Amino acid sequence: MKIRYPLLAALAVLSSSAAFAFHCPADMKKIDEALSMKPALSAEQLAEVQKLRAEGEMLHQAGKHQESVDTLAKAMKMLGI
């Protein structure tokens, strides 16, 4: 029994990071679709959304999926999605 718990914990961590890995591209797609609709944002807000979107993609590619999801969430909030 003692061996099972660490194994289960390791599997939970690995599966959760894999779930975030697939979440990032979906969020990026939502942002891209919202940007294509010409949202009513100021130039500064639009630049910030684009910066956050690019940063989220870089974090995703670096394997930092939780940070990517968090960054992309900021952009989505600004876009109202």
ABEGO torsion letter per residue (X at the ends): XAAAAAAAAAAAAAAAAAAAAAAAAAAAAAAAAAAAAGBBBBAAAAAAAAAAAAAAAAAAAAGBAAAAAAAAAAAAAAAGX
